[in-house]
Amino acid sequence: METYILSFRAPLRTLLQRQQIFDKLHLEFPQIGLISIDMDDKQFVMNIEASERIENDIQSSLLSYGYRLAFVNAKTKNNLNPKIKTA
């Protein structure tokens, strides 16, 4: 099973209310994992770890709560530990 890192651009308001957003997302999407907000080129980027591509659902859900996000990209996350050698 692949894991995705879904990245969204978010305004400062999102950063200031991140705990409320994290709680709402975890209630609505139990399949998501780690959520982080980082500063990238003077803009905030919210990264969400998910087991499937649900970026449209996340955007729709947060928009219904009054939060605007812009989907940037989705990357697959390598689930293997780099310290473990495979044959």
ZAMARLO-225297 format. One record per residue: residue number from 1; residue in one letter; chain; x, z, y of N, C-alpha, C, O in turn. Coordinates in steps of 0.05 Angstrom, whole numbers. Atoms other than C-alpha are relative to their C-alpha. Layout:
// residues N
REC  seq  type  mol  n_east    n_up  n_north  ca_east   ca_up  ca_north  c_east    c_up  c_north  o_east    o_up  o_north
REC  NUM     a    A       X       Z        Y        X       Z         Y       X       Z        Y       X       Z        Y
...
This chain:
// residues 87
REC  seq  type  mol  n_east    n_up  n_north  ca_east   ca_up  ca_north  c_east    c_up  c_north  o_east    o_up  o_north
REC    1     m    A      17       0      -23        0       0         0      18       0       25      37      16       27
REC    2     e    A     -15       1      -25       27     -19        68     -11      19       20     -34      26       21
REC    3     t    A       7     -17      -23       27      26       128       7     -15       25      28     -28       27
REC    4     y    A      -4      15      -25       20      -3       198       4      20       23      -7      42       23
REC    5     i    A      -2     -14      -25       42      22       265     -14     -18       20      -5     -40       27
REC    6     l    A      16      15      -20      -11      -2       315       8      10       28       6      34       33
REC    7     s    A      -9      -8      -27       13      -2       387     -20     -10       21     -29     -33       20
REC    8     f    A      18       6      -21      -31       0       448      12       9       27      26      29       28
REC    9     r    A      -7      -8      -27      -16       1       523     -22      19       10     -46      13        6
REC   10     a    A      19     -20       -9      -49      61       555       6       9       29      30      11       36
REC   11     p    A      -5      -9      -27      -58      84       627       8      30        0       6      44      -20
REC   12     l    A      -8     -28       -3      -34     152       653     -22      19       -8     -17      40      -20
REC   13     r    A      23     -17        7     -104     181       643       0       6      -30      -7      28      -39
REC   14     t    A      -1      -4       29      -95     171       568      21      21       -7      16      38      -24
REC   15     l    A     -21     -19        5      -30     210       569      -9      28        7      -4      47       -8
REC   16     l    A       9     -26       -9      -62     267       607     -22      12      -18     -25      36      -20
REC   17     q    A      21      -9       17     -120     271       558       6      -6      -30     -13     -10      -46
REC   18     r    A      -8       9       27      -81     256       494     -11      18      -22     -19       8      -43
REC   19     q    A      10     -18       21     -104     318       455     -29      -6       -7     -36      -7      -30
REC   20     q    A      28       7        5     -177     300       464      -2     -26      -15     -19     -30      -32
REC   21     i    A       0      27       13     -163     228       444       9       3      -29      -3      -9      -47
REC   22     f    A     -10      -4       27     -123     250       383     -22      12      -18     -26       3      -40
REC   23     d    A      21     -13       16     -179     296       360     -23     -19       -6     -33     -20      -29
REC   24     k    A      21      19        4     -232     242       369       7     -21      -21      -8     -28      -38
REC   25     l    A      -9      21       19     -191     190       331       2      11      -28      -6      -2      -47
REC   26     h    A      -3     -12       27     -176     237       273     -27       5      -12     -31       3      -37
REC   27     l    A      27      -4       11     -250     254       266     -13     -26       -9     -25     -27      -30
REC   28     e    A      13      25        6     -273     182       267      16     -17      -21       4     -32      -36
REC   29     f    A     -17      16       18     -214     151       228      18      19      -16      42      23       -8
REC   30     p    A     -17     -18       16     -188     200       175      24     -13      -13      42       0      -22
REC   31     q    A     -22      14       13     -142     146       147      24      -3       19      45     -13       10
REC   32     i    A     -23       3      -18      -97     147       209      18      25       -3       9      47      -10
REC   33     g    A     -20     -21        2      -34     188       209      10       8       28      -5      14       46
REC   34     l    A     -14      -8      -25       16     204       264      -9     -17       24     -11     -41       22
REC   35     i    A       5      14      -25       -3     187       335      20      10       20      24      35       22
REC   36     s    A     -18      -8      -21       47     187       391      -4     -17       25     -14     -39       23
REC   37     i    A       1      14      -26       50     167       464      28       0       11      40      21       15
REC   38     d    A     -27       3      -10      115     140       491       0     -15       26     -19     -29       32
REC   39     m    A      -4      15      -25      140     114       558      17     -24       -6      39     -22      -17
REC   40     d    A     -14      24        5      161      42       554      -2     -18       24     -25     -27       31
REC   41     d    A       0      17      -24      180       1       616     -21       9       20     -36      -7       30
REC   42     k    A      18     -12      -20      142      48       662     -30      -2       -8     -47       1        9
REC   43     q    A      28       1       10       79      40       619      -1      18      -25      20      21      -38
REC   44     f    A       3     -18       23       52      86       566      -9     -17      -24     -27     -34      -22
REC   45     v    A       7      14       25       48      61       494      -9      21      -20       5      40      -26
REC   46     m    A      10     -17       21        5      96       442       4     -13      -26      -5     -36      -31
REC   47     n    A      -5      10       27       29      86       371     -16      16      -20     -15      40      -20
REC   48     i    A      17     -12       20      -19     100       314       8     -10      -27       9     -35      -32
REC   49     e    A      -6       8       27        1     100       241     -26      -1      -16     -42      17      -15
REC   50     a    A      25       4       15      -55      72       197       6     -15      -26      25     -30      -28
REC   51     s    A      -3      13       26      -64      49       126     -12     -28       -1      -9     -42      -20
REC   52     e    A      12      26       -2     -101     -13       149      -1      -9       29       3       7       47
REC   53     r    A       2      11      -27     -109     -59       209     -27       7       12     -47      -7        6
REC   54     i    A      25      -8      -12     -163     -23       249       1       1       30     -12      17       43
REC   55     e    A      -4      -1      -29     -141     -38       319     -25      -6       16     -30       7       37
REC   56     n    A      25       6      -14     -208     -68       339     -19      24       -1     -33      30       19
REC   57     d    A      17     -24        3     -245      -7       313       9      23       18      -7      36       31
REC   58     i    A     -11     -21      -17     -199      40       350      -6      -6       29     -14      12       44
REC   59     q    A       6       8      -27     -207       1       415     -29       4        7     -35      15       28
REC   60     s    A      29      -3       -5     -283       0       409      -8      29        1     -23      37       19
REC   61     s    A       7     -28        0     -286      74       393       9      13       26      -7      28       38
REC   62     l    A      -9     -12      -24     -243      95       451     -14     -10       25     -18       4       44
REC   63     l    A      15      11      -22     -279      48       498     -27      14        3     -37      18       25
REC   64     s    A      26     -14       -1     -344      82       479       2      28       13     -17      39       23
REC   65     y    A      -5     -26      -13     -313     148       503      11      -3       28      15      17       42
REC   66     g    A      -9       4      -28     -290     116       568      30      -4        3      40      -4       26
REC   67     y    A     -29       5       -1     -216     104       550       6     -29       -5      -5     -41      -23
REC   68     r    A      -7      28        3     -186      35       559      29      -2      -11      47      11       -1
REC   69     l    A     -26       6       12     -129      11       515       3     -29       -4     -17     -43       -7
REC   70     a    A      -5      28        5      -97     -56       507      18      -2      -25      40       8      -26
REC   71     f    A     -15       3       25      -74     -75       437      25     -17        5      23     -38       18
REC   72     v    A     -25      14       -4       -1     -97       437       9     -14      -25      12     -38      -26
REC   73     n    A      -8      12       25       20    -107       365      -3      19      -23     -10      42      -20
REC   74     a    A       1     -16       25       20     -83       293      25      -7      -15      32     -31      -19
REC   75     k    A     -25       3       16       83     -73       252      -4      14      -26     -17      35      -27
REC   76     t    A       1     -15       26       89     -55       179      22      20        0      44      15       10
REC   77     k    A     -19     -22        2      125       9       165      11       0      -28      -4       0      -48
REC   78     n    A     -12      -1       27      174      11       108      -2      29      -10       8      47        2
REC   79     n    A       5     -26       11      153      69        64      23      12      -15      22      35      -24
REC   80     l    A     -22     -10       16      219      75        29      19      16       18      24       9       41
REC   81     n    A     -20     -16      -14      268     129        50      27     -15       -1      36     -22      -22
REC   82     p    A     -26      16        0      333      93        72      22      14      -15      42       1      -22
REC   83     k    A     -22     -15       13      375     148        39      -2      -3      -31      16       3      -45
REC   84     i    A       4       3       29      346     131       -30       8     -28       -8      -1     -48        3
REC   85     k    A      -9      26        9      381      75       -66     -17      -9      -24     -23       6      -42
REC   86     t    A      15      11       22      342      29      -111      17     -20      -16      36     -31       -5
REC   87     a    A     -16      19       17      369     -13      -169      -9     -28        4       2     -46       -8
